[in-house]
Amino acid sequence: MKDYIYILTLLPEYQDEANWTDEVTMIANSHFNYLKELHDTGQAFFVGRTDYDVDNKNNFGIVVFKAKSQEEAATLMSNDPAVKNGLMKAEVHPFKVVLM
């Protein structure tokens, strides 16, 4: 198993809270539950986000996790409900934890 990171950013239209419908909120809740499950099973060992308001263009989240390959890492990222449902875009990268 190797370490990977995926970086999440809201699509621009969702940086305006006026565009957050009940459906978008449900997707965000599913996203949180997905990450909680990854964390609870030990696959993700660090999940967090910047502490900016939703409308701040510097807002992003990260997930540091373990996967067998780049392909498995990309699949894990793509299965995130926020990515799958077009609330957020994401990029996955190999990652090396140096200090914890």
Stockholm file with secondary structure:
# STOCKHOLM 1.0

chainA/1-100         MKDYIYILTLLPEYQDEANWTDEVTMIANSHFNYLKELHDTGQAFFVGRTDYDVDNKNNFGIVVFKAKSQEEAATLMSNDPAVKNGLMKAEVHPFKVVLM
#=GR chainA/1-100 SS CEEEEEEEEECGGGGSGGGCCHHHHHHHHHHHHHHHHHHHTTSEEEEEECCSCTTCTTCCEEEEEEESSHHHHHHHHHTSHHHHTTSEEEEEEECCCCCC
#=GC SS_cons         CEEEEEEEEECGGGGSGGGCCHHHHHHHHHHHHHHHHHHHTTSEEEEEECCSCTTCTTCCEEEEEEESSHHHHHHHHHTSHHHHTTSEEEEEEECCCCCC
//
